[in-house]
Amino acid sequence: DLSGQTIYLRQSTTYYENLERLSLSLRALGRPEIDLQPAPEYLEDEDFLELVNNGVIPWTIVDGHIAEFWDQVFDNITVRPDIAIDSDGQIGWAFRQDSPQLATVVNEFVKGNKKGTLFGNVLFNRYLKDTKYVLNPLADEELRRFEETIEFFRQYGDQYDFDSIMVAAQGYQESRLDQSVRSHAGAIGIMQLLPSTATDPNVGIPDIEEAEHNIHAGIKYLRFIRDRYFSDPEMSEPNQAFFSFAAYNAGPARVAQLRAKAEEAGLDPNEWFGSVEVIAAQVIGRETVQYVSNIAKYYLAYSAVVSMIDEKMQLRQQEEGQ
């Protein structure tokens, strides 16, 4: 029964329209409507399943074959084939007419590399079973750290023109918003900055042992990266942020090289998701791809609860003022 359920999915899917109609039908029957939450288009079906798996969101709806595949990877999802929003659709590969050679190549590749073959099983275990999937940033302890630091992210996000929730999501990806974290390379705190980066003239924020200064330095460094490498007006603001995050993780020079390779391959060098990230996966592996992807997912999670957190903090302030 989907009545009263909160479901996240992309607005471009046929399911979204079907669920809107179903929700209106429920309202006409006097039952609770479906709380349908649109999610960013750059997240894929498996991203939503990953968020469900970790308890970040309660429901999503995907094609049956996708749910069945990822049910082999994720331990905490429950596939409900008995709840069908669209049962008449057909899915398949489409080829240009009179392309028998292309069809032959694709069919041979699928036959020799699908799951169940040696190569397919190696890929499945290497890239799906052993991947650093998202955590749940809304668990009690994690949410407490978000509440303690969100005002710093807002202050310096506004100062350097970054979405405060998105840079908080990056902070969670770096350290789970834990200022006590230290890396083996010497990176410090929430934003996992090296002291040498913080003291560089382009940043110049001392005392990154303190959470506020650490967040300030991290966001100022992001602004430096964006201004120096990703300020082209042809690149959208969200993409400027995504490329800055990728450069924060992998280094600006390397990301610049990835953009050049993407353009050579006929991909859009100004788009991270679906374009430059493809080249990043080929050249440097999954780490940076997963890094940016996780930030996008944490951003969705934080965006869903930030109003609730604001109300909670206002009530607390009122109680303290009494």
Secondary structure, DSSP 8 states (H G I E B T S, - for coil): --TT-EEEEETTSHHHHHHHHHHHHHHHTTS---EEEEE-TTS-HHHHHHHHHTTSSSB----HHHHHHHTTT-SS----TT--S--S--------SS-HHHHHHHHHHHHHHSTTSHHHHHHHIIIIIT------TTSHHHHHHHHHHHHHHHHHHHHTT--HHHHHHHHHHHHTT-TT-B-TT--BTTTTB-HHHHHSTTT----TTSHHHHHHHHHHHHHHHHHHHS--TTS-HHHHHHHHHHHHHH-HHHHHHHHHHHHHTT--TT-IIIIIHHHHHHHH-HHHHHHHHHHHHHHHHHHHHHHHHHHHHHHHHHHHH-
